[in-house]
Amino acid sequence: MNLFSDEMRRNPYPVYDQLRSGSPVLHHPPSDSWMIFDHEGVKRALHDHEAFSSVVSPPGNRTSEWLIFSDPPRHTKLRALVTRAFTPRAVAELEPRVRQLSRELIDRTIERGEMDLVEDYALPLPLLVIAEMLGAPTADQPRFRRWSDAILDLSYTVSGSEAATRALAEFAAVTAEMQAYVRGLVAQRRAAPEDDLLTRLVEAEVDGERLNEDEILGFFQLLLVAGHETTMNLLGNAILCFLENPIELARLRAEPHLLPSAIEEVLRHRSPVQAMFRVTRRDVPMRGQVIPAGKAVLAMIGSANRDPQQFRDPDRFDIARDPNPHVAFGHGIHFCLGAPLSRLEARVALPDLLGRLEGLALASDAPWEPRRAIHVLGPSRLPIRFAPGKRLGGAPGPSGQPQPPPSATAGSAARR
C-alpha cells in the first residue's frame, strides 16, 4: 500500500476507513513514523503538547523559527506577538479588496468560457491577498509561488524518498532569497511605517519583547504556505465537492444563507491539510499500541474528519451539517491563526464563482492531478468550462455588500 501515490492523494478516504477501523494507530516502517487516524487520537496529538511536541524541525533548519514548530513557552511568546499584528479586525478590513481581486481574476477569463480554476483563480487570489497584507508589490506573486512550492516540498522529508535531499537543498536556496527580501522590506517599514501587516509585525510588542528578523522571516514563510496553500485547496476542493454533489449545489442555490456551513463542510469533507506533524516527548500508549519517545507522528486530520464515531454518515457531503466539530484548522494552542482569512476568502470567492460561471463543469474526464506536497489535499490543476457570464469590471464593493448568491446561473451545473 503506497500511502503517497497520486491515487491515494486524490481519494485517501477508503484507505483511511480501512486503517481507522483496523489500525487507528499505525507504524509506517519506510519512514519510521507513526500515523493516527481516529478523531479522538488526532485531537489529542494536536493539543496534548506534554506528550506530542510541535518541535519537529531539526535544529538549525530555518523552519525551526516557525510558530507552528514551537512549544511553550516560546510558542506562547511568538503567538502573542503575531496575534498583536494579525488581528480579526485587520483580516475583516481586507474584505473589499478581496472582492475586487476576485472580480478582476474572473473577468480575465470569463469571456473564454473556460479556465484552469487553480492557475487562473484559486492560486493567484490568496497570493495577491498576501502581497496586499504585506505591502509587497503584486509583481512579486510568481516569486512568492516559487518560494511556497519549495517550502511545501519539505513534506517529502517524511516519506523516505530521494526527493527529501532535493527538497532540503531547494529550501535552503529559497530561504536565502527570502531572507534578503524580508530584510529589505523590514528596513523599509522601520524607516517609513505603513498601514500593513509587516509594519504591525515589526512594531508588535509584548512585555518589552519584539519579533526579531529571523522570527519575522519564519512568519513570512508560514504565511506564504498557510495563507495561500490552504485557501487554494479549499477553493479547488469546494468546486469539486459541488460538481460531485449537484443536489447540494442546488440546495445552496436555493438557500444561500447556508454558505458559511457549506464552507465548514468542505473543510471537513475534503480537508485542505490532511496531516499535521508531531514528535513524541515520551512513550505514548494509544489504542493498544505504544508510540516510542522521539518518533515522528502524523496526525491524520483528513481521516479524523471522516470518523464515524464523531460524524453521522461521514462520507456524505451535507452543507447544513450541524454539529460539525472538524479539526481542519487544527486544535488547541496551535489552532490556525489564518483560519478567519481563509474563511473570508472562501466566503467571497464561492458566490463569485458559482454565481458568475454559468453551467460550470469539469473540462476533462481525466483524473485531476493532486498537489505535490504529501500532507495536503487539492488539485494542482482543475480545468473547468462554463458559459460566459457578466463582466463586473473588478469594481470593489463595500464590506458586507450582498454578492450574487449561487443562483440560477450555477444551477445548470446540477443538471449536467
C-alpha positions in Angstrom: 0.0 0.0 0.0 1.6 3.3 -1.2 0.2 6.0 1.1 1.9 8.7 -1.0 0.7 7.7 -4.5 -1.3 10.1 -6.7 -4.3 7.8 -6.5 -4.2 7.8 -2.7 -3.8 11.6 -2.6 -6.8 12.1 -4.9 -9.0 9.9 -2.8 -7.5 8.7 0.5 -10.8 8.1 2.2 -11.4 4.4 1.5 -7.9 3.6 2.9 -8.5 5.9 5.9 -11.7 4.0 6.6 -9.8 0.7 6.5 -6.9 1.8 8.6 -9.0 3.7 11.2 -11.2 0.7 11.8 -8.4 -1.8 11.9 -5.2 0.1 12.9 -6.1 3.6 14.2 -2.5 4.0 15.3 -0.2 2.7 12.7 3.6 2.4 12.3 4.9 3.3 8.8 8.3 1.4 8.5 9.7 3.1 5.4 9.8 6.4 7.2 9.8 5.0 10.8 6.9 7.4 11.5 3.5 6.8 13.2 0.1 7.7 11.9 -3.0 8.4 14.0 -6.3 8.1 12.2 -9.2 8.4 14.6 -10.8 11.7 15.6 -10.1 11.4 19.4 -6.5 10.4 18.8 -5.8 13.2 16.3 -7.3 15.8 18.6 -5.1 14.5 21.4 -2.0 14.7 19.3 -2.8 18.2 18.2 -3.5 19.6 21.7 -1.5 17.5 24.2 1.8 19.3 23.9 3.1 17.5 27.0 3.1 14.2 25.1 3.3 15.4 21.5 5.9 18.1 20.7 5.5 20.5 17.8 9.3 21.0 17.6 9.6 18.7 14.5 12.1 20.7 12.6 15.8 19.8 13.1 17.9 22.4 15.0 19.5 24.9 12.6 16.8 24.4 10.0 15.0 27.7 9.2 11.6 26.1 9.8 12.6 25.8 13.5 11.7 29.6 13.6 8.1 28.9 12.6 5.4 29.5 15.1 3.7 26.1 14.4 7.0 24.2 15.1 7.4 25.6 18.6 6.2 24.6 22.1 5.5 26.7 25.1 7.0 28.9 26.5 8.5 30.0 23.1 5.2 29.4 21.3 3.3 31.4 23.8 5.6 34.4 23.2 5.6 34.2 19.5 1.8 33.7 19.2 1.2 36.7 21.5 3.4 38.9 19.3 2.0 37.7 16.0 -1.6 38.0 17.3 -1.0 41.7 18.0 -0.4 42.2 14.3 -2.7 39.5 12.7 -5.9 40.7 14.3 -9.5 39.8 13.3 -10.1 43.5 12.5 -7.1 43.6 10.1 -8.5 40.5 8.4 -12.0 41.9 8.2 -10.8 45.1 6.6 -9.4 43.1 3.7 -12.9 42.1 2.5 -13.5 44.9 0.0 -10.1 44.3 -1.6 -10.6 40.5 -1.7 -13.9 41.2 -3.5 -12.2 43.4 -6.0 -9.4 40.9 -6.7 -11.9 38.1 -7.1 -13.9 40.0 -9.7 -10.8 41.0 -11.6 -9.5 37.5 -11.8 -12.8 36.1 -13.1 -13.1 39.0 -15.6 -9.7 37.9 -17.1 -11.1 34.6 -18.3 -14.9 34.8 -18.2 -15.3 35.6 -21.9 -13.2 32.5 -22.9 -15.8 30.1 -21.3 -13.0 28.1 -19.8 -10.2 28.4 -17.3 -7.9 26.4 -15.1 -9.6 27.1 -11.7 -6.3 26.7 -9.9 -3.9 28.6 -12.1 -6.3 31.3 -13.1 -8.1 31.9 -9.8 -7.6 29.8 -6.7 -3.8 30.2 -6.7 -3.4 33.9 -7.6 -6.2 35.1 -5.3 -4.6 34.3 -1.9 -1.2 35.2 -3.2 -2.4 38.6 -4.2 -4.1 39.0 -0.8 -0.8 38.1 1.0 1.0 40.7 -1.1 -1.6 43.2 -0.2 -1.3 42.4 3.5 2.5 42.8 3.5 2.5 45.8 1.3 4.6 43.9 -1.2 4.4 44.6 -5.0 1.9 42.4 -6.7 4.5 41.7 -9.3 6.3 39.6 -6.8 3.5 36.9 -6.9 5.4 34.5 -9.1 8.4 34.7 -6.7 6.0 34.0 -3.7 4.6 31.0 -5.5 8.1 29.5 -6.2 9.1 30.0 -2.6 5.9 28.4 -1.3 6.3 25.4 -3.5 9.8 24.8 -2.2 8.6 25.0 1.4 5.8 22.6 0.7 8.2 20.1 -0.8 9.7 19.7 2.6 6.9 17.3 3.3 8.8 14.7 1.3 11.4 14.5 4.1 9.0 12.2 6.0 8.3 9.9 3.0 11.7 8.2 3.0 12.2 9.1 -0.7 15.1 10.5 -2.6 13.1 13.7 -3.0 13.9 14.6 0.6 17.5 15.6 -0.3 16.5 17.7 -3.2 13.7 19.4 -1.1 16.1 20.4 1.6 18.6 21.8 -0.9 16.0 23.8 -2.6 14.5 25.1 0.6 18.0 26.3 1.7 18.4 28.2 -1.5 15.0 29.9 -1.4 15.4 30.7 2.3 18.5 32.8 1.4 16.4 34.7 -1.2 13.6 35.2 1.2 15.9 36.4 4.0 17.3 39.1 1.8 13.8 40.0 0.6 12.2 40.2 4.0 15.2 42.1 5.4 14.7 44.8 2.7 11.0 45.1 3.4 11.6 45.3 7.2 14.2 48.0 6.8 11.7 50.0 4.7 8.9 49.7 7.3 11.2 50.7 10.1 12.2 53.8 8.1 8.7 54.6 6.9 5.9 52.6 8.7 2.8 51.8 6.6 -0.7 50.5 7.4 0.1 46.9 6.6 0.8 43.6 8.3 4.5 43.8 8.0 4.6 47.2 9.9 2.4 45.7 12.6 4.8 42.7 12.9 7.8 45.0 13.2 6.1 47.1 15.8 4.3 44.4 17.8 5.5 44.3 21.4 4.6 42.1 24.5 6.2 42.6 27.8 9.0 44.6 26.2 9.8 42.0 23.6 9.5 42.2 19.8 9.9 39.8 17.0 13.5 39.5 15.7 14.3 39.3 12.0 14.5 35.5 12.0 11.1 35.3 13.6 9.6 37.7 11.1 11.1 35.6 8.3 9.6 32.5 9.9 6.2 34.0 10.0 6.5 35.2 6.4 7.4 31.7 5.3 4.5 30.3 7.3 2.1 32.9 5.9 3.1 32.0 2.4 2.3 28.4 2.8 -0.7 28.5 5.2 -2.0 31.7 3.7 -2.2 30.6 0.1 -2.0 26.8 0.1 -4.9 26.3 2.4 -7.2 28.7 0.7 -6.2 27.5 -2.8 -7.0 23.9 -1.8 -10.2 25.0 0.0 -11.5 26.6 -3.2 -10.5 23.8 -5.5 -12.0 21.2 -3.2 -15.2 23.2 -2.8 -15.8 23.3 -6.6 -15.0 19.5 -6.7 -17.5 18.9 -3.9 -20.3 20.9 -5.6 -19.7 19.3 -9.0 -19.7 15.8 -7.4 -22.8 16.6 -5.4 -25.2 18.6 -7.6 -28.1 18.2 -5.2 -26.1 20.1 -2.5 -25.2 22.7 -5.2 -28.9 23.2 -5.9 -29.6 23.4 -2.2 -27.1 26.1 -1.8 -28.6 27.9 -4.8 -32.0 27.8 -3.1 -30.7 28.6 0.4 -27.6 30.9 0.1 -27.6 31.6 3.8 -26.1 28.1 4.1 -22.8 29.3 2.6 -20.9 29.5 5.9 -21.9 26.0 6.9 -21.2 24.8 3.4 -17.6 26.1 3.7 -17.2 24.3 7.0 -18.5 21.1 5.4 -15.9 21.4 2.5 -13.2 21.8 5.2 -14.4 18.6 6.9 -15.3 16.6 3.8 -12.1 17.4 1.8 -9.7 18.9 4.3 -7.1 21.1 2.6 -4.5 19.9 5.2 -4.6 16.2 5.6 -1.9 15.7 8.3 0.0 17.7 10.9 3.4 16.7 12.2 4.4 16.0 15.8 7.2 14.2 17.7 6.6 12.2 20.9 8.2 13.5 24.0 7.9 10.2 25.8 6.4 6.7 25.2 2.7 7.3 24.4 0.2 4.4 24.8 -2.6 4.8 22.3 -5.2 2.3 21.0 -3.3 -0.7 22.2 -0.1 0.5 20.7 2.9 2.3 22.3 4.4 5.1 20.2 8.0 5.3 21.4 9.6 8.5 22.5 11.3 10.6 19.9 9.2 9.3 16.9 7.7 11.4 14.2 3.9 11.3 14.2 1.4 12.3 11.5 -2.0 13.3 13.0 -4.2 12.4 10.0 -6.7 15.3 10.0 -8.4 14.1 6.8 -9.2 10.8 8.4 -10.3 12.3 11.7 -12.8 14.4 9.8 -14.5 11.3 8.4 -14.5 9.3 11.7 -18.0 7.7 12.0 -17.6 7.8 15.8 -17.8 11.6 15.5 -19.8 12.3 12.4 -23.0 10.7 11.3 -22.8 9.4 7.7 -19.3 10.9 7.4 -18.8 10.2 3.7 -21.9 12.3 2.8 -21.4 15.9 1.8 -24.0 17.8 3.7 -23.8 21.6 3.5 -26.1 22.0 6.6 -24.2 19.6 8.8 -24.7 20.5 12.4 -22.8 20.0 14.6 -19.6 19.9 12.6 -16.6 19.6 15.0 -14.0 19.2 12.3 -10.3 19.8 13.0 -9.4 21.1 9.6 -7.6 24.1 11.1 -6.1 22.1 13.9 -6.9 22.1 17.6 -5.6 23.6 20.8 -2.8 26.2 21.2 -1.8 25.7 17.5 -5.3 26.3 16.1 -4.6 28.1 12.8 -4.3 31.9 13.1 -5.1 32.3 9.4 -8.5 30.5 9.7 -10.5 33.7 9.6 -8.7 34.9 6.5 -9.2 31.6 4.7 -12.9 31.6 5.6 -13.2 35.2 4.4 -11.7 34.4 1.0 -13.9 31.4 0.6 -17.0 33.4 1.6 -16.2 35.9 -1.2 -14.9 33.5 -3.8 -17.6 30.9 -3.9 -20.5 33.2 -4.6 -18.4 34.8 -7.3 -17.5 31.5 -8.9 -20.9 29.8 -8.6 -22.8 32.9 -9.4 -21.0 34.1 -12.5 -19.8 31.0 -14.2 -22.9 29.5 -15.8 -23.2 25.8 -16.4 -20.0 25.1 -14.5 -18.5 21.7 -15.3 -15.1 19.9 -15.4 -13.5 20.3 -18.8 -11.8 16.9 -18.7 -12.6 13.4 -17.8 -9.0 12.7 -16.9 -8.2 12.3 -13.2 -7.1 15.6 -11.7 -3.5 16.0 -10.7 -3.0 16.3 -6.9 -0.8 18.8 -5.2 2.8 17.7 -4.8 3.1 18.0 -1.0 2.1 14.8 0.7 0.3 16.3 3.6 -2.3 18.4 1.7 -5.3 17.6 -0.5 -6.3 19.5 -3.5 -5.9 19.8 -7.3 -2.8 21.3 -8.8 -4.8 21.9 -12.0 -8.5 21.9 -12.5 -9.7 22.8 -16.0 -13.3 23.9 -16.0 -15.7 25.1 -18.7 -18.8 27.4 -18.4 -21.0 29.7 -20.3 -19.6 33.3 -20.1 -21.4 35.3 -17.5 -21.4 39.0 -16.8 -18.2 41.1 -16.6 -18.1 43.3 -13.5 -15.0 45.2 -14.3 -13.4 44.4 -10.9 -15.5 47.1 -9.2 -14.9 46.9 -5.5 -17.9 46.6 -3.2 -18.2 47.9 0.3 -17.6 45.4 3.1 -20.8 43.4 3.7 -22.4 44.3 0.4 -24.6 41.4 -0.7 -22.9 39.5 -3.5 -24.5 37.4 -6.3 -25.6 34.2 -4.5 -25.1 30.8 -6.1 -28.2 31.4 -8.1 -29.9 30.0 -11.2 -26.7 30.7 -13.2 -25.0 28.0 -11.2 -27.9 25.7 -11.2 -27.3 24.2 -14.6 -24.2 22.5 -13.2 -26.6 20.5 -11.1 -28.4 19.3 -14.2 -25.4 18.1 -16.1 
